[in-house]
Amino acid sequence: MSDNVTEEKQDAPRPPQQRQHGPGGPGMGAPTEKAGNFKESGKRLVGLLTPELALVAVVIVLGIGSVTLSVVGPKILGNATTVIFEGFLAGGVDFPRLHEILLQVVLIYIGSAILGLLQGFILNGVTQRTVYRLRQSVEDKIHRLPLSYFDRHQRGDLLSRVTNDIDNISQTLQQTLSQIFTSVLTVIGILIMMFSISWELALVALVSIPLTAIVVAQIAKRSQPKFVAQWKHTGDLNSQIEEGYTGHALVKVFGRGKQSREEFAAKNEELYEASFGAQFISGIIMPSAMFIGNLVYVAIAVVGGLRVASGTMTLGDVQAFIQYSRQFQQPVSQLGSMANLLQSGVASAERVFELLDAEEQGADPEPAESPTDDHGRLVFEDVSFRYVEDKPLIDNLDLVVEPGRTVAIVGPTGAGKTTLVNLVMRFYELSGGRITLDGTDTAAMTRADLRARTGMVLQDTWLFGGTIRDNIAYGRTDATEEEILAAAKAAYVDRFVHSLPDGYDTVLDDDATNLSAGERQLVTIARAFVAQPQVLILDEATSSVDTRTELLVQRAMAKLRQDRTAFVIAHRLSTIRDADLILVMENGSIVEQGNHAQLLEAKGAYARLYEAQFAAPLEEVEPPIDPVDPATGELATVFDDPSVPHPGAPPHRGEELDDAEVDRI
């Protein structure tokens, strides 16, 4: 069976760090996120390229070649200008020499373009493989996280980290790595050429670098927190959207559409303000760098013109230097404009790294133990558990469940029923004591081995997008067609599947809306049949189906429990009267145990629960037809005399159908 139980209804309180709230209800976001260490996060992001170092070296070599050719071009082209200028002064242009120079320039630029294309092609592969590994690391990490992590984090925010943030990292690496390599190499190459022509003019051009660096640093300091807030608010908005859409029906039923829209508008406004601030502030970088570059360009043109007039420089050198100055400002401006992309990418990387650094569930023991017997005998020895250290939930629990017995667990909400079976599955680790399966401590087993011996049917039916056959076979992927059909018949799936257009090949959508709630539940039971577990856990498996479907589900579960150790969690006591042992839990402790007849005779907690369900109602909470008391004119909400039944109120008594009626259904 799958160990994905993040959708499971917890009957015990969740850790208080963050409860999930209902559709349209007030959201509890994560604490306000502060900007992390940009330098360290940036270094870690670049460190993701380590497996590609050989290709990165090739990219650098190709970049050096491409930039070298591109920066040599203007110098040679300047020679062509000098040939033309001197030819006009001498009365004739040396055209053969001019053709030779122009051919060299064309070949140089073609070579530069080819090397640049190869560089981009290889770098694209490096980037995509890096992001591929990052996605794989996140996916593997999610499977190593304890269930408590998902209790504390909103699902929409986690999805945003896995999708939006990783996509943003991919975009950042794709757009910045190539430009950074090319821009840095271009700046270095152009400086070399500038100094080779005129060190005085080169010093004038160098003034732009510290000025641009100061401007970029000041702007980046103000925009980085905005980018962090932008991606945090993106996650919060995704959480609100995911919650509102999955609970759309409840939003409509309780008339919370307006509040849901208001919540969306508020979170959307927060995201808008953060995004606008981040993009606006960082967007100042490029115009500022261009402004500084234009000032330097004017200075170079004036100083160069004066030197030509004085005869200390040739016109071709000045023309080449001016061209270099324009080329020089372009990569400098690009480096400045990339600051906003880098800040956005690093902000997303921080969120992904936070997920990757989250504390994992304990590793499986090495070497692991495995039961030699396959009976399914479970023993709880002095078991204690708490979600929060100072708030005990289960204390000093001792229990022996013999093979083949059915144990029902009942009690009020929050008593610890679902928590008890979650401890059997090791979804949470014990705070004290131990649980053994056929004499082997479950903590000494691998989780995969333990869960392969345990099947679970939950109250919330989880089916994936695929055929009914595939959903049944999910319990055991190597199940044969005969085993799948046998499980379907045993779980009464075969009764309705033939009425579907494609039978067992009917494709379910993601929410399986083309099946009723009861039909979906029967499919999950068939899935448990196929798994053939030693220990079976049925957690409120009939609470959301109608009475007649419940009878079919009960029969299917009765067959499924045969020759297996079974735990049945139920609020409807009529469903567990035939259990071998009934445990009554209150506040994490077993206050009563015995079979149905014994517990009724004891007239304790179980008897009170049973009477509360099957006795006629003694008190009505609905108002009379006319809610205004004519004597006082005040609003009447309940009858003063609780023994007087509400007019027309039907008695709520537990009624069951016999076997003949079930067969008729």
N, C-alpha and C positions, 0 to 999 in steps of 0.2 A: 504493500500500500504506500501511497505517497505520504511523505512527512510534511507536506505543505499544509499547515493548519493556521495560517495567518488569518483566515476568515472565521475561525472558530469562535463561537460565543463562549466567553469566559463567565462562569457563574461566580467566581471569586474575584475580588477587586484587583484591578490591574495595578502595576506599580504607579505611584502617584506622579512620576515625572511628566506624564502626558496621557490623558485618557482620550480615546477617540470619541468625538461627539457626533450626534445624530445629524441627519440632513437638515440644513437650514439653521442649525443651532450655533452657538457661539464657538468660534475656533480658538484653539490654544496653540499658537505657533511656537516655534523654538525660540529661545532667548535671542535678543538682538545680537546679530553676528558682527563682530568687530573685524576690521581688516587684519589679516594675518601677516606673517613675515613674508613680504613680497620677494625678497632676495632668496630666502631658503626655498620657498615654494617654486620660484622660477628655476633654481638649480635642480630641484627634484624633477620638475617637468622636463628639463633638458636631459636629465639623467635617464629618462625613458628611452632615449635614443641609443643607449649603450650597446644593445645587441646589433645595432646597425653601424657600428663605428667604421668598419671597413668601407662600406658604401659611402658613409659621410666623408671619409678621406678622399674617395674618388670624386665626390661632389665638390670638395674644396679644390682639388687639383683642376677639375674642369672649370670651376669658377675663376681660378687664377688665370688659366689660359684665356678664357673668354674676356675677362676684364683687361688683361694685358693687351690683347689685340685691340680692344675697343678704345683704350686710352692712348695707344700708339697712333691710332688713325688721325686724330686732329693734328698731331705734330707733323706727320707726313703731308697731310692736306695743307698745312701752313707752308710747306716747301713749294707746293703748287702755286699758292698765292704769291710767294716771293718771286717765282719764275715769271708769272704774268706781269707783276709790278715792274720788275727789273727789265723785262722785255719791252714794255711800253716806254720806259725811260731810254732804252738803248736803240729803239726804233724797230725791234723785231722780237717776237715771242718764240722761244725754243719749243715748238710743238712736240717733237719726238720726246724730249725730256718731260714735257707736261703729260703726254699720254702714258709714259712709263709710271709717273707718280700716281696718276689717277687709277691705273690698273692695279697698282699695289694697294691703294686705299680700298678699292672694291673687293679684292681678294681678302684683305684683312677683316673687313666688316662681314663678309660671308663666313669666314672661319670663326669669327666671334659669335655669330648667330648660331652656327651649328653646335659649337661647344655649349652655348647657353641652352639650346634645346635638349641636348643630352643631360645637362645638369638638372634641368627641370623635370625630365622624365624619371631619372633615378631618384631625385628627391621626393617626387610624388609617391613612388613606391615605398620609400623609407617612412614617410609620414603615415600612409595608410596602414602599413604593417604595425607601426608603433601604436596607433589608435586601436587597431584590431587586438593587439595584446592587452591594451588597457581595458577594453570592453570585456575580454575574457577574464582578466584579473578581477574585475568588479563582479562578474557573474559567479566566479568561483568563490569570491568573498561572501556573497550573499548566502550561499549554501553553507558557509562555515559560521555564520552569525547565529547566536542563540535566539530563541523565540522572544525573549525579553527585549531584544533590540527593536523588533518590529512593534512591540507593545508601546515603546516610547517614541517612535517616529511616525509621522504621518506618511501614509502610503504615497500620496501625490508628490510629496517632497522627495521621497526615495526614487520614484519614477523620473522626476525631473533631473536628479543627479545622474541617473543611468542613461538618460536620453539627451536632454537639452545640454547639460554641462559637458558631456563627452563630445557631443557634436560641436560645441563651441571650442573645445580644446582642439578638435580636428581642424576646424576652420582656422584657428590661430596658428597652429603649426604649419598648415598648408600655405598660408598667406605671408607669414613672417620669416620662416627659415630661409627660403630662397632669397627674399629681399634683403634680409640681414647679411647673408653671405655676400651677395652681389654688391650691396651698398657699402659695406665695410671695405671690401677689396677694391671697389671703385674709388673710394676716398683715398685709400693708401696709394693706389696707382696714379691717380691724378696729382696728388701731392708730389710724388716723385718727379713726374713730368713737369710740374710747375717749377720746382726747384731747379730742374735742369735747364729751364728757359731763363728764369729770373727769380733769384731768391728774395729780392725786395718785394716784387708783386706777390710772391707766394706767401710772405708774411702777412700781407694785407688780406689775402684770402683766408688765412688761418684764423683771423679775428672772428670769423663767423662761427667757428666750432665751439669755443667756450660760451659765446653769447647764446647760441642755440641750445647748448647743454643746460645752461642756467634756466632758460625759459621752459624747456621740457621738464626739468626736475621740479620746478615750482608748480607747473600745471598738473603733472602726474601725481604730486603729493595730495592735491585736492580732488582729483578724479578717482583715485584708487578706491577709497571707501564707497564712492557712488557705484562702482562696478560690483563690489562685493554685495552691496544692498540690492542691486539690480537682480543678481542671480538668486539671492535669498528670497526676494519678493516673487520671482518667477516660480520657485518651488512652492511658496505659500499659495499662490494663485492656482497652480496645478492641483494642490491638495483640495482647495475649495471647489474647483471644477469637477474633479474626480468624485468627490463626496456628493456634490449636488446632483450629478448625472446618474450615479449608481443608485442613489436614493430618490430619484425623480418622483416615483409614485408616492412616497411618503411626504415629500415636499408638497405635492398637490393635495393629498388627503388632509394634512393638517393646516393647509392654507398658509404655508410659510414661503410661498413663492416671492412675495415682496421682500421679506427679510433676506432670502437667499440672493435675490438680485442686488439688494443693498450691500450685502457682504462682498459680492463679486465686484460691485462698483468701487467699494472702498479699497479692496486689494488691487484692483486694476489701476486705481488712481495712484496708489503707493508705487506700483511697478512703473507707471508712466513717469512719475516725478523722479524716481531713481534713475530710470533709463535716460530721460531727457537731460538730467543733470550730468550724468556720466558722459553722454555723447556730446553735449554742448561744451563742457569744460575741456574734454580731450580734443574736440574739434578745433579749438583755438590753436593747437600746436602747429598745424600745417601752415595757416596764414602767417603766424608769427615767424616761423622759420623762413618762409618765402620773403617776408618783409626784410628780415636781416640779410638774406641773400641778395636782394635787390640793392640794398645800400652798399654791400661789398662790391657788387657788379659795377655800380656807378663809380666807386673809388678806383677800381682796376682800370676802367675805361679811361678815366681822366689821367691817372698816373701813366698808363701805357701810351696814351696819345702824346703826352709831354715828352716821353723818352724817345718816341719815334721822331718827333720834331727836333729833338736835340741830337739825333743820329746815334744814340746808344743802343737802340733795338731796331730790328727789321720789322717791316709791316707784317710779314708772315708770322713772326713770333708773337706779335701783339694779337693778331687775329686768332692764332692757336691758343694763346693764353686766355683770351676772352671766351673762346669756346670751352676751354677747360673750366673756367670759372662757372659757366652755366651748368656744365656737367657736374661740377663739384657740389653745387648747391642742391641739385636734384637728389642725390643719395642722402645728403645731410637732412633735407626736408623729409625724405621717405623714412629715415630712421626716427625722426621726431614724430611723424604721423603714425608710425607703427606702435608708438607707446600706448595708444588707446586699445589697440588689438591685444597687445601683450598683457595689459592690465585686466582686460576682460577675460582673456584665456587663463591667466594665473588665478583670478578670482574663482573661475569654474574649477580649476585644478585643485584649489584648496578644499572645495566642497567634495570633490571626488576622493582626494587623499584622506579627508576626514572619515569617509566611509571605509576606505581601505585600511585605516588605522584603528578602526573600532575593535573593541575587545571581542575575541572569538570565543566560541564554546570550547571547552576543554578537548584536547586531542584524544582520539581513541587510544586505549592502552596498548602497549607493545611489550611482550606479545599479548594478544587478546585471548580471553577464554571463550569457550562455547559449550553450551549444555550437551552432555552425551545422550541424555534422554529427550524424548519429544512428547512429554505428557502434558505440559502446560501448568505445572504446579507453581503457584505464586505465593511468596511469603513476605509480608511486611514486618520488619524487625525494628522496633523503636524509631519509626520514621518521623522526622520533623521537617517542616518546610515553611519558608516565609518569603514573600516577594520583597519586603522591606525588612531590614535587619531587626529593627525594634518593634515590628508588628507581626507576632507569630500567627500563622494560619492553621498549620497542622502540627500537633505536638505529641510525641511518644505514641505513635499509632502502631499497634500490633494486629496482624491479621494473617490468617492462613486460608488460601483458596485452593481447594483440592482439584485435581484434574477432572474436566468434564462437568464441573458445577457452574451454575449460573448465579452470579451475585448481582443483586439489584442495589443501587445506591439511591436513596431518596433524602430529601431534606429541603429546607428553605433556600432561596437564592442567596449565594454568598457563603454557603456552608462548607464548600471545598470539594464538591462532588467531581466536577470536571478537572480540578487541580489534581485530585487523587489519580485519575487515569492518565493525566499528562505526565505525572511522575513515573508511571509504569512505562510510558513511551520514551522517557528521558527528554521530553521537550524542555523540561526544567531539571536542574540538578538538585539533589536532596541537600537540605541544610544539616541533616543528621540521620543516623541509622542507615539501613540498607534494604534493598528489595532484591529477592532472589527469584530466578526462573529455573525450575528444575534443579535447584541446588547451586546455581551459578549466580554470583552477584552481577546484577545488570550493569553496574558501573565498570565491571571487568570485561564486558562484552563490547564489541564495536556497535555503534548505533545502527549501522546497516543490518547487522546480524539480528539485533534485537527487534528492529521494526519489520524485518522480513518474517519474523515469527508472530507478528502482531498485526491484526487487521482492525480498521476503525471505520465506522459509519457515523457521520456527523449529522447534526441537525441541519446545518447549511449544506445543501447539495452542491458539490463542485463538479461540473462537467466541462470539458474543454471543447473547442470547435473541432469537430470531426464526426465520424459516423458513430452510431450506437454500438456497433461491433467493436470499434476501437476504444470507446469509453469503457466497455465491459472488460476488454483485454488489458486495460491499464493496470489492473490488479496483478497481472502476471503476463509479461510480454511474450513468454514462450508458450502460452496456452494454445491448445489445439482448437479447431473449429468445433469439434464435438464437446469439449469442455466449456466453451463459450455458450453454446446452445443449451447445454445442461444447466449452467448457472442461470441463464435467462429464464428457463422454464421453472427452475426452483424458486426464483424470485418473482415469478408472475409477470416478467417482462414480455414473455412470449405471447401473453394474452392480448396485449395492445399493439405490439410492434407490427403485426401483420396488417393492421388498419392504416399504417403509414404508407405513403406513396412508394418508398423504396425499401420498406422492411428494415432489416438490420443495417442496410447501407444508407439509411436516411441520415443526412448530414445535419448536425446540430450547430446552431450559431454559438457565439461565445457565452451567451446567457442561457442557452437551451430553452428559449422561449417557445419553441414549437412542441414542447412537452409540458404537461401539467406538473404541478409541484409533486403530486403523488407519484407520477410516472418517473420523474427525475429521481425521486427517492428509491424507487424500485431498481433503477439502473445502478445506483450506488451500492445497493445491497448485492446485486448480481456481480458487481466488481469485487466485493468482498468474498463472495462465493468462489470466484476464480482464484483469488489469492490463497485460499486454503490455509488460513493462519492457525497457529496453536492457541493463541489468545485473541479473543474477539471483544472489541469495545463498541458498544452502541450508545451514542450520546444523544439523547432526545431525538431519536431517529424518526419518530412519528408525530412530533409536536405540530408540524405545519401542514398536515394532510387531513382530508375529511374523514369522517367516521368509517365509511365503507372501505376507503382505500387503506385506512389504518388497519382494518382487519386483515387485508391482504398482506400488508407490510409485517404485521405481527406473525402471521403464518410463515412468511418467508424468513423472518428472523428466527423463529422457532426451529425451522429446518437448519438454518445456518449455525445455531448454537449447539446442535447435536454433536456430542463427542468432542466439544471444545470448551475450554475455560472461557467464560463470558462475563463481562461487566456490562450491566445495563443501567444507564442513568435515565431516570424518568421522573416527570412531575405527575403524569397520569398514573395513578396507582393501579388502575385496572389492568395496565399492560404488564405488571410485574408480579401479579399474585401467584403465578406458578414458579417463581424463582426459588432455587434451593436455599438461598440465604439472602435476607434483606438487611442492608446496613442503613441505619438512620443516622445522618450526620447533622451536627449543629456546631457552628463555630470551629470547624476543623477537627472535631472529635466525633468518634462513633459513640452515640449515647444509647443505642439499642441495636440488637441484632437477633435474628431468628427468622422463621418462615412467617407467612402471612397470618396463619391462624394463631401462632404463638404471640405475635406482636399485637394482634387485636385483643387477645385475652389479657395481655399485660396492661392494657389501657394506658399506655404511655404516649410518647411523642408520635409514634406511627399511628396509633389509634386516633389521635387528635387530627392528624393530617388526613386520614381516611374519612373521618366523619365530616371534616370541613369540605371535602370534595363531593361526598355522596349523600349527605344529609340535605333536606330541603332548606332553602335560604331562610334565615331567621330575621334578616334585616334587609330592608330595601334602601338603596341609596339614590334611586331616581325620584324626582319630584312627582306629585300628582299631576293630572292633566292640567288643572288650573293651579299654577304655582303660587298664586296670591291668596293668602288667608283672608276670606271676606270679613272676618271679625276684626282683625287688626290692620288689614291693608298691607301687611309686611310679606316679604317674599318667603315662602316656605320651601325648604330644600329637602327635608326628610320628615317622615312621620314621627310624631312624638312617641307613639306606641309602636315599638319595633315588632310586636307580635301580630300586628295587622298587616296582612300582605298588600302589596300594591295591586290596584284593580287591574285585572287582565294579565298579571305577571305569571308566566308559566313556571312550574317547578323545574329546577335543574337537578335532575337525578341521573345517576349513572345507569345507562341501559346498555346491555350487551346483546349481540345476536348469537344464536346458537350456530353449530357447525353447518346445519342444513341451509341456514340463511347465508352463511359465508359462501358455500358452494353455489348457491343461486346467484350471488353477486359475481 
